[in-house]
């Protein structure tokens, strides 16, 4: 009995975007380190890089995550 499964694990109907191959895939097909998702539709998966960019911009502007401000290190 194997402790770890080889290959990607996922369900039909889950959509991913592979950043290595720059393609939308169902399943997933590629390893977790190379994909974003899961998404509910192939259209959402196709927008994965845009979605990540939008979320990064929101997080960069979120005052709760401004840890690069000078200070004495106290919360």
ChimeraX attribute file (.defattr): number of C-alpha atoms within 10 A of each C-alpha:
attribute: neighborCount
match mode: 1-to-1
recipient: residues
	/A:1	3
	/A:2	5
	/A:3	5
	/A:4	6
	/A:5	7
	/A:6	8
	/A:7	11
	/A:8	11
	/A:9	12
	/A:10	14
	/A:11	10
	/A:12	8
	/A:13	15
	/A:14	17
	/A:15	26
	/A:16	29
	/A:17	27
	/A:18	23
	/A:19	15
	/A:20	11
	/A:21	11
	/A:22	12
	/A:23	12
	/A:24	23
	/A:25	20
	/A:26	19
	/A:27	16
	/A:28	24
	/A:29	18
	/A:30	19
	/A:31	13
	/A:32	14
	/A:33	9
	/A:34	14
	/A:35	23
	/A:36	18
	/A:37	15
	/A:38	21
	/A:39	18
	/A:40	12
	/A:41	14
	/A:42	18
	/A:43	11
	/A:44	18
	/A:45	25
	/A:46	19
	/A:47	14
	/A:48	22
	/A:49	15
	/A:50	12
	/A:51	13
	/A:52	12
	/A:53	12
	/A:54	12
	/A:55	12
	/A:56	12
	/A:57	11
	/A:58	11
	/A:59	13
	/A:60	12
	/A:61	11
	/A:62	10
	/A:63	9
	/A:64	8
	/A:65	10
	/A:66	11
	/A:67	10
	/A:68	6
	/A:69	8
	/A:70	7
	/A:71	8
	/A:72	6
	/A:73	7
	/A:74	4
	/A:75	5
